[in-house]
Amino acid sequence: MRCSPPSRRSRASSSRCASPRPPSRRRSRRRASVWASSVATEATLAFGGNLGDPVAAFAAALRSLRTHPGIALGRLSSVWRTAPWGRTDQPEFLNMAAAMATTLSPEDLLSLCLALEQAARRERGERWGPRTLDIDILTYGTQTIDREGLQIPHPRMSERAFVLAPLAEIDPERLVAGRAVAAHLALLPDDGIRRDEAATERLSALLAA
């Protein structure tokens, strides 16, 4: 999906969980470098974690994304609290989603996400195990990619309320497998997923600091 520069109104409401400070001149130039390109693509990411301080990990990753010259960070969802998936004998997860426009290729965006996970001291052990930070590329424009290490749209997102609920806050009409995100979500049990207002407010404060 090709992106055009956001309007003044959309910039003012670009984040569901924060009213960020006015961008610095340096940040504005970086953002302009994205919009000046004719190949900026809209992408969405999912964030999750249940070890350490997930909210702080989200904030650190979002700050890195916000200052990256190839990314214009867009809307952020609330923080959601969810029961663990797959392996249930572990702490609850916090989850959220973010939209962006980027000139990075899908491969470069994936490399950046992996680097952000590593910066949060993510240790890759058992599948569905606990983690400090997990970042998944949910969508990248309208592209479909299916190769080892990179699958877009995320192959199981339509089955997971903890992915769809945050994404539906920021992009409810986005089509995934021929159906809008909000429609996929309506077909799933809520599995106890709920907004965490305290975590959302704390994330807002960390991003505004």
GROMACS elastic network, one bead per residue, 0.5 to 0.9 nm:
[ bonds ]
;  ai    aj funct       b0    kb
    1    40     6  0.82345   500
    1    41     6  0.55461   500
    1    42     6  0.58870   500
    1    43     6  0.86018   500
    1   140     6  0.78304   500
    1   142     6  0.58261   500
    1   143     6  0.83711   500
    2    38     6  0.77205   500
    2    39     6  0.66976   500
    2    40     6  0.60840   500
    2    41     6  0.52940   500
    2    42     6  0.68456   500
    2   101     6  0.87669   500
    2   141     6  0.74003   500
    3     6     6  0.84820   500
    3    35     6  0.78835   500
    3    38     6  0.83140   500
    3    39     6  0.80966   500
    3    40     6  0.59462   500
    3    41     6  0.59832   500
    3    42     6  0.63342   500
    3   101     6  0.68156   500
    4     7     6  0.89306   500
    4    35     6  0.68226   500
    4    38     6  0.87667   500
    4    40     6  0.82345   500
    5    32     6  0.86509   500
    5    35     6  0.58041   500
    5    36     6  0.86515   500
    6     9     6  0.79516   500
    6    10     6  0.58564   500
    6    11     6  0.60936   500
    6    14     6  0.89957   500
    7    10     6  0.51667   500
    7    11     6  0.61562   500
    7    12     6  0.86412   500
    8    11     6  0.51664   500
    8    12     6  0.63116   500
    8    13     6  0.89693   500
    9    12     6  0.52317   500
    9    13     6  0.67144   500
    9    14     6  0.86660   500
   10    13     6  0.52405   500
   10    14     6  0.57409   500
   11    15     6  0.83743   500
   11    74     6  0.80390   500
   11    75     6  0.89719   500
   12    15     6  0.81004   500
   12    19     6  0.77917   500
   12    20     6  0.88840   500
   13    16     6  0.71828   500
   13    18     6  0.88676   500
   13    19     6  0.76518   500
   13    75     6  0.77201   500
   14    18     6  0.86232   500
   14    19     6  0.83631   500
   14    73     6  0.84403   500
   14    74     6  0.54005   500
   14    76     6  0.72513   500
   15    18     6  0.54650   500
   15    19     6  0.66867   500
   15    20     6  0.79003   500
   15    74     6  0.66900   500
   15    77     6  0.72646   500
   15    98     6  0.88063   500
   15   170     6  0.88421   500
   16    19     6  0.81789   500
   16    75     6  0.62383   500
   16    76     6  0.51812   500
   16    77     6  0.53687   500
   16    78     6  0.62777   500
   16   169     6  0.82503   500
   16   170     6  0.78509   500
   16   204     6  0.89727   500
   17    75     6  0.86535   500
   17    76     6  0.63313   500
   17    77     6  0.64726   500
   17    78     6  0.56765   500
   17    79     6  0.81509   500
   17   200     6  0.59175   500
   17   201     6  0.67586   500
   17   203     6  0.71939   500
   17   204     6  0.53771   500
   18    76     6  0.81705   500
   18   200     6  0.84277   500
   18   201     6  0.77402   500
   18   203     6  0.76447   500
   18   205     6  0.73217   500
   18   207     6  0.72032   500
   18   208     6  0.71510   500
   19   204     6  0.73238   500
   19   207     6  0.88204   500
   19   208     6  0.72414   500
   20    23     6  0.80845   500
   20   204     6  0.78981   500
   20   205     6  0.89502   500
   20   207     6  0.68580   500
   20   208     6  0.51691   500
   20   209     6  0.87474   500
   21    24     6  0.86623   500
   21   207     6  0.87500   500
   21   208     6  0.59958   500
   21   209     6  0.83860   500
   23    26     6  0.79602   500
   23    27     6  0.57874   500
   23    28     6  0.59670   500
   24    27     6  0.50902   500
   24    28     6  0.60369   500
   24    29     6  0.85923   500
   25    29     6  0.61773   500
   25    30     6  0.86339   500
   26    29     6  0.51872   500
   26    30     6  0.63520   500
   26    31     6  0.87114   500
   27    30     6  0.50163   500
   27    31     6  0.61288   500
   27    32     6  0.84907   500
   27    66     6  0.82633   500
   27    67     6  0.63754   500
   27    68     6  0.87335   500
   27    69     6  0.82211   500
   28    31     6  0.50406   500
   28    32     6  0.60287   500
   28    33     6  0.85896   500
   29    33     6  0.62185   500
   29    34     6  0.89487   500
   29    69     6  0.84619   500
   30    33     6  0.51160   500
   30    34     6  0.68576   500
   30    67     6  0.74088   500
   30    68     6  0.73398   500
   30    70     6  0.74704   500
   30    71     6  0.81445   500
   30    72     6  0.82272   500
   31    34     6  0.53712   500
   31    35     6  0.66464   500
   31    36     6  0.87312   500
   31    66     6  0.87499   500
   31    67     6  0.83464   500
   31    68     6  0.84918   500
   31    69     6  0.66021   500
   31    70     6  0.77233   500
   31    71     6  0.69533   500
   31    72     6  0.54922   500
   31    73     6  0.86600   500
   32    35     6  0.51166   500
   32    36     6  0.59024   500
   32    37     6  0.86951   500
   32    69     6  0.88106   500
   32    72     6  0.85050   500
   33    36     6  0.51832   500
   33    37     6  0.67010   500
   33    69     6  0.68656   500
   33    70     6  0.73260   500
   33    71     6  0.89067   500
   34    37     6  0.55400   500
   34    38     6  0.85865   500
   34    39     6  0.86276   500
   34    40     6  0.64348   500
   34    69     6  0.69664   500
   34    70     6  0.56123   500
   34    71     6  0.63448   500
   34    72     6  0.66080   500
   34   101     6  0.75928   500
   34   102     6  0.65962   500
   34   103     6  0.63163   500
   35    38     6  0.74007   500
   35    39     6  0.87100   500
   35    40     6  0.67523   500
   35    72     6  0.80357   500
   35   101     6  0.82835   500
   35   102     6  0.87226   500
   35   103     6  0.88380   500
   36    39     6  0.89139   500
   36    40     6  0.85198   500
   37    40     6  0.60341   500
   37   103     6  0.73755   500
   38    41     6  0.89742   500
   38   103     6  0.87623   500
   39   102     6  0.82142   500
   39   103     6  0.61293   500
   40    70     6  0.86016   500
   40    71     6  0.86278   500
   40   101     6  0.58095   500
   40   102     6  0.50050   500
   40   104     6  0.79611   500
   41   100     6  0.81025   500
   41   101     6  0.52109   500
   41   102     6  0.52499   500
   41   103     6  0.63338   500
   41   104     6  0.82549   500
   41   105     6  0.88675   500
   41   140     6  0.68637   500
   41   141     6  0.56810   500
   42    99     6  0.71972   500
   42   100     6  0.56609   500
   42   102     6  0.64216   500
   42   139     6  0.80970   500
   42   140     6  0.60916   500
   42   141     6  0.51276   500
   42   142     6  0.87961   500
   43    98     6  0.84901   500
   43    99     6  0.58791   500
   43   100     6  0.54179   500
   43   101     6  0.60982   500
   43   102     6  0.71485   500
   43   137     6  0.75178   500
   43   138     6  0.74852   500
   43   139     6  0.53410   500
   43   141     6  0.58184   500
   44    97     6  0.70287   500
   44    98     6  0.56478   500
   44   100     6  0.62852   500
   44   101     6  0.87020   500
   44   136     6  0.86609   500
   44   137     6  0.62183   500
   44   138     6  0.54836   500
   44   139     6  0.52663   500
   44   140     6  0.67013   500
   44   141     6  0.86583   500
   44   167     6  0.80017   500
   44   171     6  0.88725   500
   45    96     6  0.85465   500
   45    97     6  0.55613   500
   45    98     6  0.53195   500
   45    99     6  0.64992   500
   45   100     6  0.83063   500
   45   135     6  0.66530   500
   45   136     6  0.55711   500
   45   138     6  0.53237   500
   45   139     6  0.72456   500
   45   167     6  0.85657   500
   46    95     6  0.72631   500
   46    96     6  0.59367   500
   46    98     6  0.66299   500
   46   134     6  0.78647   500
   46   135     6  0.55662   500
   46   136     6  0.51421   500
   46   137     6  0.65159   500
   46   138     6  0.65035   500
   46   163     6  0.66377   500
   46   166     6  0.81666   500
   46   167     6  0.78275   500
   47    58     6  0.70212   500
   47    94     6  0.81128   500
   47    95     6  0.54740   500
   47    96     6  0.52472   500
   47    97     6  0.59497   500
   47    98     6  0.80897   500
   47   133     6  0.69961   500
   47   134     6  0.55801   500
   47   136     6  0.66945   500
   47   163     6  0.86311   500
   48    54     6  0.73724   500
   48    58     6  0.80727   500
   48    93     6  0.65047   500
   48    94     6  0.55513   500
   48    96     6  0.66641   500
   48    97     6  0.88503   500
   48   131     6  0.81867   500
   48   132     6  0.79933   500
   48   133     6  0.57161   500
   48   134     6  0.50024   500
   48   135     6  0.66363   500
   48   136     6  0.87487   500
   49    52     6  0.83741   500
   49    53     6  0.81694   500
   49    54     6  0.52136   500
   49    55     6  0.83681   500
   49    57     6  0.82266   500
   49    58     6  0.85383   500
   49    92     6  0.85995   500
   49    93     6  0.54612   500
   49    94     6  0.56044   500
   49    95     6  0.68414   500
   49   130     6  0.73350   500
   49   131     6  0.54735   500
   49   134     6  0.60270   500
   49   135     6  0.89966   500
   50    53     6  0.75894   500
   50    54     6  0.61518   500
   50    84     6  0.86839   500
   50    90     6  0.81923   500
   50    91     6  0.59920   500
   50    92     6  0.60793   500
   50    94     6  0.62661   500
   50   130     6  0.60642   500
   50   131     6  0.58300   500
   50   132     6  0.59628   500
   50   133     6  0.76608   500
   51    54     6  0.65550   500
   51    91     6  0.76729   500
   51    93     6  0.83527   500
   51   130     6  0.64177   500
   51   131     6  0.54573   500
   51   133     6  0.78897   500
   52    56     6  0.88494   500
   52    57     6  0.85735   500
   52   131     6  0.84772   500
   52   132     6  0.60355   500
   53    56     6  0.54822   500
   53    57     6  0.63286   500
   53    58     6  0.87975   500
   53   132     6  0.73205   500
   54    58     6  0.60363   500
   54    59     6  0.85339   500
   54    93     6  0.84200   500
   54    94     6  0.67678   500
   54    95     6  0.87245   500
   54   132     6  0.62164   500
   54   133     6  0.66359   500
   55    58     6  0.50311   500
   55    59     6  0.61903   500
   55    60     6  0.86526   500
   55    79     6  0.83540   500
   55    94     6  0.77769   500
   55   199     6  0.66524   500
   55   200     6  0.82635   500
   55   202     6  0.74511   500
   55   203     6  0.60081   500
   55   206     6  0.87350   500
   56    59     6  0.50253   500
   56    60     6  0.61501   500
   56    61     6  0.86051   500
   56   202     6  0.87151   500
   56   203     6  0.72816   500
   56   206     6  0.75220   500
   57    60     6  0.51764   500
   57    61     6  0.62055   500
   57    62     6  0.85505   500
   57   117     6  0.87518   500
   57   120     6  0.62538   500
   57   132     6  0.73313   500
   57   133     6  0.65120   500
   58    61     6  0.52335   500
   58    62     6  0.60524   500
   58    63     6  0.85548   500
   58    96     6  0.85167   500
   58   133     6  0.75129   500
   58   203     6  0.76817   500
   59    62     6  0.50909   500
   59    63     6  0.60593   500
   59    64     6  0.86109   500
   59   203     6  0.62088   500
   59   204     6  0.84998   500
   59   206     6  0.63185   500
   59   207     6  0.60605   500
   60    63     6  0.52022   500
   60    64     6  0.63640   500
   60    65     6  0.87590   500
   60   116     6  0.84621   500
   60   120     6  0.83990   500
   60   206     6  0.86708   500
   60   207     6  0.83886   500
   61    64     6  0.51504   500
   61    65     6  0.62657   500
   61    66     6  0.85782   500
   61   113     6  0.84900   500
   61   116     6  0.59737   500
   61   117     6  0.81407   500
   61   119     6  0.86480   500
   61   120     6  0.83580   500
   62    66     6  0.59013   500
   62    67     6  0.86132   500
   62    73     6  0.82081   500
   62    98     6  0.86280   500
   62   207     6  0.79285   500
   63    67     6  0.63073   500
   63    68     6  0.86601   500
   63   207     6  0.70058   500
   64    67     6  0.54130   500
   64    68     6  0.62253   500
   64   116     6  0.80776   500
   65    68     6  0.52146   500
   65    69     6  0.86804   500
   65    70     6  0.87832   500
   65    71     6  0.65100   500
   65    72     6  0.79561   500
   65    73     6  0.68157   500
   65   112     6  0.87969   500
   66    69     6  0.83832   500
   66    71     6  0.67564   500
   66    72     6  0.65155   500
   66    73     6  0.54632   500
   66    74     6  0.89278   500
   67    70     6  0.86750   500
   67    71     6  0.75633   500
   67    72     6  0.82932   500
   67    73     6  0.87093   500
   68    71     6  0.54768   500
   68    72     6  0.78824   500
   69    72     6  0.79054   500
   69   102     6  0.89412   500
   69   103     6  0.88947   500
   70   101     6  0.83266   500
   70   102     6  0.54985   500
   70   103     6  0.52274   500
   70   104     6  0.60431   500
   71   100     6  0.66467   500
   71   101     6  0.58080   500
   71   103     6  0.66890   500
   71   104     6  0.75714   500
   72    99     6  0.89008   500
   72   100     6  0.55563   500
   72   101     6  0.51610   500
   72   102     6  0.62982   500
   73    76     6  0.85243   500
   73    98     6  0.76302   500
   73    99     6  0.64014   500
   73   101     6  0.65438   500
   73   102     6  0.83600   500
   74    98     6  0.68232   500
   74   101     6  0.72485   500
   75    97     6  0.84787   500
   75    98     6  0.58346   500
   75    99     6  0.53175   500
   75   100     6  0.73496   500
   75   170     6  0.61112   500
   75   171     6  0.88344   500
   76    79     6  0.89945   500
   76    96     6  0.75923   500
   76    97     6  0.60224   500
   76    99     6  0.65488   500
   76   166     6  0.85306   500
   76   167     6  0.88826   500
   76   169     6  0.83748   500
   76   170     6  0.66933   500
   77    80     6  0.86180   500
   77    96     6  0.57206   500
   77    97     6  0.53547   500
   77    98     6  0.63339   500
   77    99     6  0.88026   500
   77   165     6  0.89134   500
   77   166     6  0.53839   500
   77   167     6  0.69594   500
   77   168     6  0.84757   500
   77   169     6  0.58257   500
   77   170     6  0.59851   500
   77   200     6  0.86716   500
   78    95     6  0.84656   500
   78    96     6  0.61784   500
   78    97     6  0.78701   500
   78   166     6  0.65913   500
   78   169     6  0.77533   500
   78   195     6  0.66671   500
   78   196     6  0.75285   500
   78   197     6  0.76636   500
   78   199     6  0.84318   500
   78   200     6  0.55619   500
   78   201     6  0.88049   500
   79    94     6  0.64541   500
   79    95     6  0.56625   500
   79    97     6  0.82049   500
   79   166     6  0.74856   500
   79   194     6  0.87290   500
   79   195     6  0.60104   500
   79   196     6  0.56626   500
   79   197     6  0.72637   500
   79   198     6  0.87544   500
   79   199     6  0.61645   500
   79   200     6  0.50425   500
   79   201     6  0.88464   500
   79   203     6  0.81606   500
   80    93     6  0.81410   500
   80    94     6  0.55004   500
   80    95     6  0.50520   500
   80    96     6  0.61371   500
   80   162     6  0.74950   500
   80   165     6  0.81370   500
   80   166     6  0.70730   500
   80   193     6  0.67617   500
   80   194     6  0.55059   500
   80   196     6  0.52387   500
   80   197     6  0.82858   500
   80   199     6  0.82206   500
   80   200     6  0.81405   500
   81    92     6  0.67593   500
   81    93     6  0.57440   500
   81    95     6  0.63420   500
   81    96     6  0.89905   500
   81   162     6  0.81219   500
   81   192     6  0.83445   500
   81   193     6  0.58109   500
   81   194     6  0.54555   500
   81   195     6  0.60706   500
   81   196     6  0.58599   500
   81   199     6  0.89715   500
   82    85     6  0.85297   500
   82    92     6  0.57226   500
   82    93     6  0.52294   500
   82    94     6  0.62966   500
   82    95     6  0.73573   500
   82   161     6  0.88697   500
   82   162     6  0.63871   500
   82   191     6  0.75611   500
   82   192     6  0.63904   500
   82   194     6  0.66932   500
   82   195     6  0.88170   500
   83    88     6  0.75149   500
   83    90     6  0.89051   500
   83    91     6  0.77741   500
   83    93     6  0.62340   500
   83    94     6  0.89083   500
   83   162     6  0.87014   500
   83   191     6  0.72112   500
   83   192     6  0.67614   500
   83   193     6  0.69871   500
   84    87     6  0.63904   500
   84    88     6  0.53150   500
   84    89     6  0.78838   500
   84    90     6  0.67247   500
   84    91     6  0.69043   500
   84    92     6  0.54216   500
   84    93     6  0.60267   500
   84   128     6  0.81199   500
   84   129     6  0.87474   500
   84   130     6  0.85784   500
   85    88     6  0.64064   500
   85    93     6  0.88150   500
   85   128     6  0.64991   500
   85   129     6  0.87025   500
   85   160     6  0.89203   500
   86   127     6  0.82225   500
   86   128     6  0.56313   500
   86   129     6  0.81176   500
   87    90     6  0.70859   500
   87   127     6  0.85296   500
   87   128     6  0.60294   500
   87   129     6  0.65488   500
   87   130     6  0.87658   500
   88    91     6  0.80760   500
   88    92     6  0.86924   500
   90    93     6  0.88465   500
   90   129     6  0.78055   500
   90   130     6  0.66444   500
   91   130     6  0.76531   500
   93   130     6  0.85570   500
   94   162     6  0.88272   500
   94   196     6  0.82920   500
   94   199     6  0.85720   500
   95   162     6  0.66611   500
   95   163     6  0.74251   500
   95   166     6  0.73955   500
   96   162     6  0.82389   500
   96   163     6  0.75866   500
   96   165     6  0.85204   500
   96   166     6  0.53253   500
   96   167     6  0.76517   500
   97   163     6  0.76295   500
   97   164     6  0.89062   500
   97   165     6  0.88871   500
   97   166     6  0.53798   500
   97   167     6  0.55605   500
   97   169     6  0.85655   500
   97   170     6  0.77965   500
   98   166     6  0.84606   500
   98   167     6  0.76081   500
   98   170     6  0.75631   500
   99   167     6  0.86367   500
   99   170     6  0.73198   500
   99   171     6  0.81810   500
  102   105     6  0.80501   500
  102   109     6  0.84920   500
  104   107     6  0.78410   500
  104   108     6  0.56977   500
  104   109     6  0.57541   500
  105   108     6  0.51373   500
  105   109     6  0.60738   500
  105   110     6  0.85142   500
  106   109     6  0.50627   500
  106   110     6  0.61128   500
  106   111     6  0.86379   500
  106   137     6  0.84856   500
  106   140     6  0.70704   500
  106   145     6  0.89407   500
  106   150     6  0.83435   500
  106   152     6  0.87983   500
  107   110     6  0.51034   500
  107   111     6  0.62688   500
  107   112     6  0.87048   500
  107   150     6  0.77392   500
  108   112     6  0.62092   500
  108   113     6  0.86590   500
  109   112     6  0.50513   500
  109   113     6  0.62428   500
  109   114     6  0.86849   500
  109   137     6  0.81332   500
  110   113     6  0.50511   500
  110   114     6  0.62094   500
  110   115     6  0.85924   500
  110   135     6  0.88973   500
  110   136     6  0.80558   500
  110   137     6  0.71502   500
  110   150     6  0.77804   500
  111   114     6  0.51409   500
  111   115     6  0.61886   500
  111   116     6  0.86929   500
  112   115     6  0.50326   500
  112   116     6  0.62436   500
  112   117     6  0.86750   500
  113   116     6  0.50904   500
  113   117     6  0.62676   500
  113   118     6  0.86576   500
  113   134     6  0.85227   500
  113   135     6  0.59830   500
  113   136     6  0.74750   500
  113   137     6  0.82496   500
  114   117     6  0.50266   500
  114   118     6  0.61928   500
  114   119     6  0.86248   500
  114   134     6  0.85640   500
  114   135     6  0.75057   500
  115   119     6  0.61578   500
  115   120     6  0.86997   500
  116   120     6  0.64102   500
  116   121     6  0.88179   500
  116   122     6  0.88704   500
  116   133     6  0.83362   500
  116   134     6  0.89826   500
  116   135     6  0.81675   500
  117   120     6  0.51237   500
  117   121     6  0.65365   500
  117   122     6  0.53854   500
  117   123     6  0.86727   500
  117   132     6  0.79010   500
  117   133     6  0.56017   500
  117   134     6  0.62882   500
  117   135     6  0.69631   500
  118   122     6  0.52177   500
  118   123     6  0.77534   500
  118   133     6  0.85091   500
  119   122     6  0.74091   500
  120   132     6  0.64156   500
  120   133     6  0.63201   500
  121   131     6  0.87936   500
  121   132     6  0.68106   500
  121   133     6  0.79473   500
  122   131     6  0.60518   500
  122   132     6  0.54572   500
  122   133     6  0.60105   500
  122   134     6  0.76944   500
  123   130     6  0.89960   500
  123   131     6  0.68239   500
  123   132     6  0.79101   500
  124   127     6  0.81528   500
  124   129     6  0.84573   500
  124   131     6  0.78166   500
  125   128     6  0.87550   500
  125   129     6  0.68774   500
  125   130     6  0.85871   500
  125   131     6  0.88745   500
  126   129     6  0.53013   500
  126   130     6  0.84491   500
  127   130     6  0.88192   500
  128   131     6  0.87350   500
  131   134     6  0.68776   500
  136   154     6  0.75411   500
  137   140     6  0.73649   500
  137   150     6  0.87080   500
  137   151     6  0.84010   500
  137   152     6  0.70012   500
  137   153     6  0.74924   500
  137   154     6  0.66764   500
  138   151     6  0.87435   500
  138   152     6  0.63431   500
  138   153     6  0.52391   500
  138   155     6  0.85918   500
  138   157     6  0.73844   500
  138   163     6  0.87488   500
  139   142     6  0.73399   500
  139   143     6  0.76196   500
  139   144     6  0.84610   500
  139   152     6  0.58276   500
  139   154     6  0.69514   500
  139   176     6  0.84784   500
  140   143     6  0.58655   500
  140   144     6  0.80688   500
  140   152     6  0.69264   500
  140   153     6  0.72745   500
  141   144     6  0.88338   500
  142   153     6  0.86101   500
  142   175     6  0.87303   500
  143   152     6  0.70530   500
  143   153     6  0.76859   500
  144   151     6  0.75099   500
  144   152     6  0.53072   500
  144   153     6  0.61794   500
  145   150     6  0.68355   500
  145   151     6  0.51779   500
  145   153     6  0.72567   500
  146   149     6  0.84997   500
  146   150     6  0.63068   500
  146   152     6  0.65857   500
  146   153     6  0.87061   500
  146   155     6  0.89917   500
  147   150     6  0.55132   500
  147   151     6  0.61154   500
  148   151     6  0.74821   500
  150   154     6  0.85419   500
  151   154     6  0.56792   500
  151   155     6  0.65228   500
  152   155     6  0.68939   500
  153   156     6  0.85543   500
  153   157     6  0.78230   500
  153   176     6  0.71888   500
  153   177     6  0.84846   500
  154   157     6  0.55722   500
  154   158     6  0.84603   500
  155   158     6  0.77205   500
  155   159     6  0.89550   500
  156   159     6  0.55246   500
  156   160     6  0.68495   500
  157   160     6  0.53517   500
  157   161     6  0.80110   500
  157   162     6  0.87310   500
  157   163     6  0.60686   500
  157   164     6  0.67776   500
  157   176     6  0.87311   500
  158   161     6  0.77350   500
  158   163     6  0.80120   500
  158   164     6  0.69105   500
  158   176     6  0.74842   500
  158   177     6  0.81843   500
  158   181     6  0.76499   500
  158   184     6  0.59856   500
  158   185     6  0.74543   500
  158   188     6  0.88578   500
  159   163     6  0.85235   500
  159   164     6  0.83137   500
  159   184     6  0.79305   500
  159   185     6  0.83233   500
  159   188     6  0.73161   500
  160   163     6  0.54907   500
  160   164     6  0.62880   500
  160   165     6  0.85845   500
  160   185     6  0.80969   500
  160   188     6  0.77552   500
  161   165     6  0.55843   500
  161   166     6  0.84878   500
  161   184     6  0.87566   500
  161   185     6  0.61783   500
  161   188     6  0.65950   500
  161   189     6  0.74983   500
  161   190     6  0.63278   500
  161   191     6  0.73931   500
  161   193     6  0.73484   500
  162   165     6  0.57704   500
  162   166     6  0.70165   500
  162   167     6  0.89457   500
  162   190     6  0.84509   500
  162   191     6  0.85130   500
  162   193     6  0.65735   500
  162   194     6  0.89868   500
  163   166     6  0.60538   500
  163   167     6  0.63892   500
  163   168     6  0.87027   500
  164   168     6  0.57542   500
  164   169     6  0.86141   500
  164   172     6  0.87666   500
  164   181     6  0.64297   500
  164   182     6  0.74541   500
  164   184     6  0.75856   500
  164   185     6  0.58440   500
  165   168     6  0.51639   500
  165   169     6  0.66331   500
  165   181     6  0.85675   500
  165   182     6  0.79573   500
  165   185     6  0.66933   500
  165   190     6  0.89015   500
  165   193     6  0.82353   500
  165   194     6  0.88991   500
  166   169     6  0.53312   500
  166   170     6  0.71035   500
  166   171     6  0.88858   500
  166   195     6  0.89514   500
  167   170     6  0.54796   500
  167   171     6  0.58225   500
  167   172     6  0.67642   500
  167   181     6  0.73359   500
  167   182     6  0.85182   500
  168   171     6  0.52026   500
  168   173     6  0.76759   500
  168   174     6  0.84094   500
  168   180     6  0.89200   500
  168   181     6  0.58939   500
  168   182     6  0.54781   500
  168   185     6  0.78214   500
  169   172     6  0.62198   500
  169   182     6  0.87140   500
  171   174     6  0.56969   500
  171   181     6  0.74646   500
  171   182     6  0.84257   500
  172   175     6  0.85634   500
  172   180     6  0.65295   500
  172   181     6  0.52035   500
  172   183     6  0.82183   500
  173   179     6  0.83860   500
  173   181     6  0.59065   500
  173   182     6  0.65345   500
  173   183     6  0.83738   500
  174   179     6  0.79309   500
  174   180     6  0.52413   500
  174   181     6  0.57002   500
  174   182     6  0.82608   500
  175   178     6  0.56068   500
  175   179     6  0.50604   500
  175   181     6  0.61819   500
  176   179     6  0.54039   500
  176   180     6  0.61062   500
  176   181     6  0.64312   500
  176   184     6  0.83882   500
  177   180     6  0.82906   500
  179   182     6  0.83554   500
  179   183     6  0.64179   500
  179   184     6  0.66167   500
  180   183     6  0.51606   500
  180   184     6  0.63771   500
  180   185     6  0.87227   500
  181   184     6  0.51447   500
  181   185     6  0.62541   500
  181   186     6  0.87403   500
  182   185     6  0.50543   500
  182   186     6  0.62481   500
  182   187     6  0.89568   500
  183   186     6  0.51129   500
  183   187     6  0.67123   500
  184   187     6  0.54596   500
  184   188     6  0.70444   500
  185   188     6  0.54492   500
  185   189     6  0.82261   500
  185   190     6  0.84324   500
  186   189     6  0.78952   500
  186   190     6  0.88260   500
  188   191     6  0.83334   500
  189   192     6  0.83470   500
  190   193     6  0.56102   500
  190   194     6  0.83048   500
  191   194     6  0.89964   500
  195   198     6  0.89757   500
  195   199     6  0.86891   500
  195   200     6  0.81507   500
  196   199     6  0.53996   500
  196   200     6  0.61780   500
  196   201     6  0.87197   500
  197   201     6  0.61040   500
  197   202     6  0.85273   500
  198   201     6  0.51941   500
  198   202     6  0.61676   500
  198   203     6  0.86283   500
  199   202     6  0.50395   500
  199   203     6  0.61137   500
  199   204     6  0.85636   500
  200   203     6  0.51297   500
  200   204     6  0.62241   500
  200   205     6  0.87254   500
  201   204     6  0.50127   500
  201   205     6  0.62850   500
  201   206     6  0.87233   500
  202   205     6  0.50453   500
  202   206     6  0.62000   500
  202   207     6  0.86378   500
  203   206     6  0.50847   500
  203   207     6  0.61559   500
  203   208     6  0.85305   500
  204   207     6  0.52744   500
  204   208     6  0.61612   500
  204   209     6  0.86799   500
  205   208     6  0.51081   500
  205   209     6  0.61147   500
  206   209     6  0.52604   500
